Amino acid sequence: MPAQPTTGPGSIAVVILNHNGRQHLDPCLRAALALDGLPGPAAVVVADNGSDDGSVEHVRAAYPGVRVLPWGDNLGFAAGNDRAAEIVEAEHVLFLNNDTRITSDALRHLRKAVQDGTACAGARLVSWDGRRLDFDGGGASFTGHGHAAGHGQPVRSAPAGEPRDTLFASGAAMLVERAVFLQVGGFDAGYFAYYEDVDFGWRLWLAGHRVVHVPAAVVHHRHHGTSGRWPAGVRARLFERNALATVAKNYAPEHLPRLLAAALALAAVRAGASRGVIDAAAQDQAGLRPGVGGGIDGGRAVRGA
């Protein structure tokens, strides 16, 4: 695959968001720099969310050609990536988690998938040892909770096959047309982390864009390699709050009252005795801004009437 420029038509930027993930950066960066067709190390961007573990210093010393964007604070997954997308000037942005190791031909497969007008193409995520699937396409329940197809299944049981439509691409490894990303508002910064990719994919479909899953584009992933350090209560709160936000923003107005009531009731059941989760979800729900109207049909978003 010919090398692509870093700006203008056909250009690519690889954005790797990092927060105190120095232990993950070497395998991630070595793999990104070895991508077929990468124009050079300047196409790789590490956006750092206020790390204090020496991540920024390490990247600058060990990978002098890689661009570092230090935000100074932990903006979260959504806002940290959004800010990077606003700064880079490439036609397409490949978002990668810092706890990934992308295969050398993955970019080629993803680029091929977006050449037909598709706005966003997602990679197949597999375990670090490559034996099990981590993400093989994305769907969502009516409560807004994202679903990773194939999670935990043996890779040998799922032949790669051709690209196929999916509700969303995993934010851990997705290629997206930068102009479209910015046009639809990028990831919702209010999510901080979790399910921002579900909401983003849903909004792409509602705006008339296509999202595909590309099984031939393989990325190894240490599942929750970074966010797994967070307390369980914090993760539970983000999951529930962000699922409710996704429902409130993306369902058609005529369906929202009934479905949101059911989603809130189920969230209460899941939370059980953890009143803090419910109180936080209710407070956050009250402040949600209105979103685009639409509905869900067979696990895929469609434009509302």
N, C-alpha and C positions, 0 to 999 in steps of 0.2 A: 504494500500500500504506500503510495507516495506521501512524503511528509506534508503536513498541512501547515499553512501560515498561522501566526498567533493573532492576527487581526484581519478583518475583511472577510469576503466570501470564502467559505470552506474552512474557516479558522476554528480552533478548538482551545479551550482552557479546561484543565483538570483542577477542580477545586476540592481540597481536602481540609475539612474542618477539624480542629484539634482543641481539646481542653485537657491539659495534664495527661497527655497520652504518649509521652516520649517513648515508652516501652513498645508502642505499636508502630512508630513512625518509620523505622528503618525498613522493615519488610514492605510496608505500604508504599514508601517513596521509591524503593528500588524497583518494584513492580511497575509503578506508574511511569517511571523514567524509561522503562524497557518496552513500552507500548509501541506496537507497529504503527508507523506513520506519525508519531509524535514529532513536532517540528524542532524540539529541543527542550532543555530543562526550564526555560522561561515560560513554557506553556503550563507548567505545574505550579499551582498556587497553594500554599498552606495558609489558611485563615485561622488565626489563633485566638481562642476565646479566653484571654487573660490567664494563660498557664503560668504556674509558678514552680514548675518542675524542671526548668531548663530546656523545654521543648524548642522555643524560639532560638536560643543560642545554639542548640545542637544542629538545627536545620541550617542555620546560616553558616556554621563552621563546616559541616559535613557535606552539604549540598549547596554550594555557593551560587549555582545558577538558578535555583528554585526561588520563586518570588514568595516573600513572607509578608502577610498582612496582619499585624498584631492589633487586635481590637482593644486590648487593655482590660476589658471586663468580660465576664461570661454572658454573652448575649443569648445563649441557647442555640440549639441546632437550627431552628427556623431563621431567626434574625441574623445569625452569623453567616449562614449561606447566602441569605438575601443580600447582605451588604457586599459580599464578594462578587455576586453576580452583577451588581450595579457598577462595580469598578472595572472588572475585566471587559475587554472589548471584542471578545471572540464571537463568532456566529453561533456556536454551540458550546454549552457548558456540560462537562462530565462531573457530577457530584459523586465523591467517594468518601465513605467513612474512613477514619484513620485506622480502624481495626480491620481493614480489608487487604487482600492481596489479589490484584487483578491479573488475569492471564493476558499474555502478550497480544493475542488476536481479538480480545473482547471489544476493543474500540472499533476495529474494522467491522465487526458484526453489528454493533450499535449504529455506526454511521450509515451502513447500508440500509438499516431499518428506517432511518429518518429521511432517506433520500426521496421517498414517494410522497412527501407532504406530511408524514406523521410528525407530531410536535415533540413527542417524548418516547424514549425507548428505555426499558429497564433490563438489567442483567439478571441472570440466574445466580442466586447466592447458594453456595455450598459450605459445608463445615470446613474448618481449617485443614483437616486431613483429606478433604475431598470425597468422603464416603457418603455423607448424608446431605439431603437438601435442606436449605435454610429458608429459601424463598423461591417459588416457581410460578409467580403470578400472584396478583392481589385482588381480593374481594372484600366485602364488608357486610356485616349484619345490619338489620334494620335499626339497631341501636347505635350505629356509627363505629363499631369496633372493627378494626382492620383484621383481615384474615390472610395469612401467608400460605398459599397452596403448597402442598407437598412437604410441609415442615416436618423434619425428622425422618422422612422416608429415605430408603437407600437410593443413591443416585442411579444405580444400575436399573432400577425399576421404572425410571422415567427418561426415555430417549429424548434427545434434545428437540428434534422437530423444528418446524418453521415458526417465525414470529407470529404471535396471536394477540388479539385484543385483550386488554386487562383493565380493570377499573383504575388501578394505580400501579406505578413502578416504585420499587423500594427506594427510599431516599439514600440508602447505603451505597447504591450504584445505579445512577440513572443519567442518561444523556438527554438534554432538552435544548430546544431552540431558545436562545437567550431572549430574543425579542418577544416571543410568546410568553416565556416565563415572567418577564417584567410586565407585559400587557395584562396578564390575569392577576397580577399582584404577588407573584412568587409564593413562597411558603408563608403561611399566616404567622407573623411574629408572636402573636398572642399565645400560640401553642407551646412555645419554648422548646419542647421535645415530645415525641410520640404522636403518631397519627397525622402529622402535618403533611406527610406524603399521601395519605388517604384523601384528605381534604383537597390537596393540590390536584391529584388525578381526577377527582370528582368534578372539580371546577373546570379542568381542561375539557372534559366531555361536555359539560354544560355550555361552554363557550364555543363548541363546534369543532374541537380538536381531537385528534386520535392519540391514544396511548397504547403501546404494544409491549409485550414481554418477549424477550429474545433469549431463548434457552441456550443458544450456541455461544452467547457472551457470558463466560463463567467468571465469577468473582468469589474467592474464598473469604469467609467472614467469621470473625470471633464474635458470636452472638452476644450482645450486651457487653462487649469487651470494655467499653468505657462507662456507659450508663449503669451497668450492673453494680457499680460501686455505690450507687445512690441508695438511701434507705428504702425499704419496701413500701413504706407508707407514702413516700414522695412519688414513687413510680405509680402506685395505685391511684393517687389523686390525679396525676397527669393523664393516665389512661381514661379515667371516668370523665373528667372535665372535658378533655379534648374530643372524646367520642360524642358527648352531648353537643359540643360546639359544632361538630361536623354535621350532625342531624339538623340543628337549628339553622345553619347557614345554607344547606343544600337541598333540603326537601321542598317540594312545591308547597305554596301557602295552604292549599286546600287539604293537604295531607299532614301538615306539621302538627296541629294541636293533638290529634289522636296518637301519632307516632311518638311525639316528644313525651307525652304523658306516660306511655308505656315504657319508654327508655328510662325515664326518671324513676319509675317504680322498680324496674329491674336493677338499676344502679343502687337503689336503697337496699334491695335484697342482697346484692353482692357485698355491699359495704358492711352489712350486719351491725355489729356493735361499734364500728368505727365511725362515730358521729363526726369526727373531724373531716373525713372524706366527703360526707354528705353536705355538711355545712359549707365547705369550700366549693363544692360543685354547684350548690344552689346560688351562692354569691357570684361565682363566675358566670353562671348561666344568665343571671339578671343583667349582666353588662355586655352580653354578646351583641356585636353589631349585626344588622341585617345582611343577608347574603343573597346569592343568586337563586331564583326560583327554579325548581326542577324536580324530577322524580327518579325513582330507581326501578329498573326493569331487568330482572334476571341478573342482578348483581352489577349492572353497569348503569352509569348515570345517563339520562337522556334529557333533552331540552323540554322544559315545561310548556304546557299549552298556552 
